């Protein structure tokens, strides 16, 4: 069941990236400039 663990990590990484983009957008930046 290692695949399930990898899937969870991928989901969390996606969420973290999405939140980071949203935070940067709210801060007045484009949100994608430095990715």
N, C-alpha and C positions, 0 to 999 in steps of 0.2 A: 504493500500500500504506500510505497514511496511517492508514487505519482500524485496521490491526493495531497501529500505534504507540499510538493512542488507547486501544485495548483494553488494552494492556499497562499504560499509565499508570493506567487505571481499576482494574485488578486490584491494582496496587501500592498505590493509595490505599485500596482496600477493606481490604487486609491491614494497612496501617498503622493504619487506624481500629480494626480488630478488635484489634490488639495493644495499642493505647492503652486500649481498654475493659478488656481483660484486666488490664493493669498497674494501672489505677485500682481494679478490683475487688480485686486482691490487696493493694492498699494500704489496704483497709478501707472504701473508698467504694462507692457504688452502681455507679459506672462509667458511668452515663448522666446523672448530675445536671447536668452543665454542657455537654451537647451540644444 
